[in-house]
Amino acid sequence: MTDARDPITLPASLAGSGTLDRLVETARDYAQHAASQNTLKAYAKDWAHFARWCRIKGTDPLPPSPEMIGVYLADLAAPTGKTPSQPTFGPQSASRPLSVSTIERRLSGLGWNFAQRGFTLDRKNRHIAAVLAGIKRKHARPPVQKEAILQEDIRDMLATLPHDLRGLRDRAILLIGFAGGLRRSEIVSLDHGKDDTPESGGWVQLFEGGALITLRGKTGWREVEIGRGSSDATCPVHALSQWLHFARIDFGPIFVAVARSGLKVTKDRLSDKHVARLIKQTVED
């Protein structure tokens, strides 16, 4: 089986050299950044689940079989339950029908994994396309629209935060995210300066009139301008400046963890899960 973790190599007929080897390493580095780490982790789990399902069914995941993948999708939408030889405990007995969006994500994960192993998954094959269309028709539900957070909501959320380093950080996260319309992953990926860290997703420049955030997106770089507010209490640029000043951050990740004492910061970049917990907690409070 081809190793999906190392897909970039020189042709067997071509002799290697120092320059070519370095170019191969550069190509591998670019390939590793073709998808986010969270996406790659999800794809790895998708493949592990599919490979285990194939073993249970007595078949091999390679080469891709549209017929078996169609059956697999059907089993995700309407699990058949345990087999006679399967114990009554463990993940199989607790399997639940997956949503249409999750099934589509699983299929995308399989397509990516097959491609890394030198195979092509034809999603238009009738054994796959017809089953997926039927799943959508029978199980699809209208998307749940989350209620938007308004400016007055943000003020109430800010009022629940403590007046320490952790509060300064979380205040900056909420205001910068709200003013810039940023995703959770974009907020925590920000660095103080350009090229501060390899995993950086962008950086921030502060000016007298506001802030300029440069972000790496799926289709390239984009810039987000954030102006200063009329009040320091709700100004995103002021909140960010205060956090950077008191946390003494002048290099590397902007939003990092704070020690339990609340008196000093660490070098550990926050995960996007922190932003999710922060929003949920301040809304509830």
matplotlib code that plots the C-alpha trace (Angstrom):
import matplotlib.pyplot as plt

x = [0.0, 1.3, 2.2, -0.2, 2.1, 4.9, 3.4, 6.0, 9.0, 11.3, 10.6, 12.4, 14.3, 15.7, 18.9, 18.8, 21.0, 21.4, 19.3, 16.6, 16.4, 15.9, 13.2, 11.5, 11.5, 10.1, 7.3, 6.5, 6.2, 3.8, 1.8, 1.5, 0.0, -2.6, -5.1, -5.4, -4.2, -7.8, -8.9, -6.0, -6.8, -10.5, -9.4, -7.2, -10.1, -12.3, -9.8, -9.3, -13.1, -13.5, -10.6, -12.0, -15.4, -13.9, -12.1, -15.3, -17.1, -14.2, -13.0, -10.1, -10.3, -8.0, -8.5, -11.6, -14.8, -17.8, -20.1, -18.6, -18.4, -22.1, -22.9, -20.6, -22.5, -25.8, -24.5, -23.5, -27.0, -28.8, -26.5, -27.4, -26.4, -24.1, -23.3, -23.9, -20.2, -19.9, -19.9, -22.6, -20.1, -17.8, -18.2, -20.1, -23.0, -23.2, -23.2, -25.8, -27.0, -24.8, -26.1, -26.0, -23.2, -21.1, -21.6, -20.5, -17.5, -16.6, -16.8, -14.5, -12.1, -12.1, -11.5, -8.5, -7.1, -7.5, -5.7, -2.8, -2.5, -2.5, -6.2, -9.1, -12.6, -15.3, -18.0, -20.2, -20.3, -23.9, -23.2, -22.0, -24.0, -27.4, -27.0, -25.8, -28.8, -31.2, -29.7, -30.0, -33.6, -34.6, -32.5, -31.5, -32.8, -32.8, -29.7, -30.1, -29.5, -27.7, -28.9, -26.6, -24.8, -25.6, -23.5, -25.5, -24.9, -21.2, -21.3, -23.1, -20.6, -17.6, -19.1, -18.8, -15.0, -12.6, -10.2, -6.9, -4.7, -7.2, -9.9, -7.8, -7.1, -10.6, -11.9, -9.6, -10.6, -14.3, -14.0, -11.5, -13.5, -16.8, -15.4, -13.5, -16.0, -13.2, -13.5, -12.3, -9.4, -8.4, -8.4, -6.1, -3.8, -2.7, 0.9, 2.4, 4.4, 4.8, 6.6, 6.9, 6.0, 5.6, 2.0, 1.0, -2.3, -1.7, -0.5, -1.7, -0.4, -1.6, -1.9, -3.2, -6.4, -7.0, -5.6, -4.9, -5.1, -3.6, -5.0, -4.1, -7.2, -8.0, -7.7, -4.8, -4.2, -6.8, -6.8, -9.3, -9.4, -10.7, -11.2, -11.0, -14.3, -15.8, -15.3, -12.2, -14.6, -15.7, -12.9, -11.3, -8.0, -7.7, -8.5, -5.8, -3.3, -4.0, -3.6, -0.3, 1.1, 0.3, 1.0, 4.3, 3.7, 6.0, 6.7, 4.9, 1.3, -0.9, -3.5, -1.8, -2.7, -2.5, -1.2, -3.7, -2.6, -3.7, -0.5, 1.6, 1.2, 2.7, 4.0, 1.3, -1.0, -4.7, -6.9, -10.1, -11.9, -11.1, -12.9, -15.9, -15.9, -15.4, -18.4, -20.7, -19.7, -20.0, -23.4, -24.7, -23.3]
y = [0.0, 3.5, 5.6, 8.6, 10.6, 10.8, 11.2, 13.5, 11.6, 11.8, 9.5, 6.2, 6.8, 10.1, 10.2, 12.4, 15.3, 17.8, 20.4, 18.0, 16.5, 20.0, 20.7, 17.5, 18.5, 21.9, 20.2, 18.0, 21.0, 22.7, 19.4, 19.3, 22.7, 21.8, 21.3, 22.4, 20.2, 19.8, 18.6, 16.2, 14.7, 14.3, 12.6, 10.2, 9.3, 8.8, 6.4, 4.5, 4.0, 2.9, 0.5, -1.1, -1.3, -3.1, -5.6, -6.4, -7.0, -9.2, -6.9, -4.7, -0.9, -0.8, -0.5, 1.6, -0.2, 2.1, -0.8, -1.2, 2.5, 2.8, 0.1, 1.9, 5.2, 3.4, 1.8, 5.3, 6.6, 3.5, 1.3, -2.4, -3.0, -5.7, -8.9, -12.3, -12.6, -9.0, -8.5, -6.4, -3.7, -1.3, 1.4, -0.8, -1.5, 2.2, 3.4, 6.0, 7.2, 10.1, 13.3, 14.0, 16.6, 14.2, 11.5, 13.9, 14.9, 11.2, 10.7, 13.7, 12.2, 8.9, 10.7, 12.5, 9.3, 7.4, 10.1, 10.1, 6.3, 6.8, 5.9, 8.0, 7.9, 8.6, 10.2, 10.3, 6.5, 5.5, 3.1, 6.1, 9.0, 7.3, 6.1, 9.6, 11.2, 8.9, 9.6, 13.3, 13.0, 10.8, 12.1, 15.7, 18.3, 22.1, 23.7, 25.1, 28.8, 30.1, 33.4, 36.3, 38.1, 41.8, 44.7, 44.9, 41.2, 41.8, 44.5, 42.1, 39.3, 41.6, 42.6, 39.0, 38.9, 39.3, 42.3, 40.3, 39.0, 36.3, 38.9, 41.2, 38.4, 37.1, 40.7, 41.1, 37.8, 38.7, 42.2, 41.4, 38.3, 40.3, 43.4, 41.4, 38.6, 36.1, 32.4, 30.8, 29.2, 32.5, 34.3, 31.8, 31.4, 35.1, 36.0, 39.3, 39.6, 38.1, 34.7, 34.6, 30.9, 28.1, 27.4, 31.1, 31.8, 35.5, 38.6, 41.9, 45.5, 48.3, 51.8, 55.1, 54.7, 51.0, 47.6, 45.6, 41.8, 39.7, 36.2, 33.1, 31.6, 28.6, 30.7, 32.9, 35.9, 38.4, 41.6, 42.7, 46.3, 47.1, 50.7, 52.1, 52.4, 55.5, 54.0, 52.2, 49.8, 48.3, 49.2, 46.1, 47.8, 49.2, 45.8, 44.1, 46.8, 46.4, 42.7, 42.8, 45.5, 43.9, 40.3, 41.6, 39.9, 41.2, 37.9, 34.7, 33.8, 36.6, 34.6, 32.3, 30.5, 32.3, 30.6, 29.6, 32.4, 34.8, 36.8, 35.6, 34.2, 31.0, 30.5, 28.0, 29.1, 28.7, 26.3, 27.3, 25.3, 28.0, 30.5, 28.2, 27.7, 31.5, 32.5, 29.8, 30.7, 34.5, 34.1, 31.9, 34.2]
z = [0.0, -0.9, 2.1, 2.1, 4.4, 1.8, -1.6, -3.2, -4.7, -7.7, -10.7, -10.3, -13.6, -12.4, -10.3, -7.3, -6.5, -3.8, -5.6, -6.6, -3.1, -1.7, -4.2, -3.3, 0.4, -0.6, -2.7, 0.3, 2.6, 0.1, -0.1, 3.7, 3.7, 1.0, 3.8, 7.4, 10.2, 11.4, 8.0, 7.7, 11.1, 10.1, 6.8, 8.7, 11.0, 7.9, 6.4, 9.6, 10.0, 6.4, 6.5, 9.7, 8.2, 5.2, 7.4, 9.2, 5.9, 4.7, 1.9, 1.2, 1.0, -2.1, -4.9, -4.5, -5.3, -6.1, -5.2, -1.7, -1.1, -2.0, 0.6, 3.1, 2.7, 3.1, 6.4, 7.6, 7.0, 8.3, 10.4, 10.2, 13.8, 15.1, 13.2, 15.0, 15.7, 17.0, 20.8, 22.4, 23.5, 21.7, 19.0, 16.5, 18.9, 19.7, 16.1, 15.2, 11.8, 10.5, 9.2, 5.4, 5.9, 7.9, 5.3, 2.5, 4.6, 5.0, 1.2, 0.7, 3.2, 1.3, -2.0, -0.6, 0.9, -2.3, -4.2, -1.8, -2.5, -6.3, -6.9, -8.2, -6.6, -9.2, -7.1, -10.3, -10.5, -10.2, -7.3, -5.3, -6.8, -6.7, -3.1, -1.9, -3.8, -2.1, 1.3, 0.8, -0.4, 2.6, 5.4, 4.6, 7.0, 6.6, 8.1, 11.6, 11.4, 14.4, 15.9, 15.1, 17.9, 18.0, 19.2, 22.5, 23.0, 22.7, 25.4, 27.8, 27.0, 27.7, 31.0, 32.3, 31.8, 34.6, 34.8, 34.6, 31.8, 30.9, 30.6, 28.5, 26.1, 25.9, 25.4, 22.5, 21.0, 21.1, 19.8, 17.0, 15.9, 15.9, 14.1, 11.5, 11.0, 11.6, 12.0, 15.2, 13.5, 11.9, 15.2, 17.0, 14.0, 14.1, 14.8, 15.9, 12.8, 9.3, 9.3, 13.1, 13.2, 10.6, 11.5, 11.3, 9.5, 9.3, 11.2, 12.5, 11.9, 14.3, 13.1, 14.5, 12.7, 13.2, 12.5, 9.3, 9.6, 6.8, 6.6, 4.7, 3.1, 1.0, -2.2, -1.1, 1.1, 2.1, 4.2, 6.9, 8.0, 11.5, 12.5, 16.0, 17.9, 19.5, 23.0, 24.4, 26.2, 22.9, 20.6, 19.1, 18.3, 21.8, 23.3, 21.2, 22.0, 25.8, 25.6, 23.6, 26.0, 29.3, 28.1, 26.6, 23.3, 20.5, 18.6, 17.8, 18.5, 19.6, 21.5, 23.9, 27.2, 30.5, 33.7, 36.3, 38.5, 35.8, 36.2, 33.3, 29.8, 28.3, 24.8, 23.9, 21.1, 21.9, 20.0, 18.2, 20.8, 23.4, 21.2, 21.0, 24.8, 25.4, 23.3, 24.8, 28.4, 28.0, 26.2, 29.1, 31.7]

ax = plt.figure().add_subplot(projection="3d")
ax.plot(x, y, z, "-o")
ax.set_aspect("equal")
plt.show()
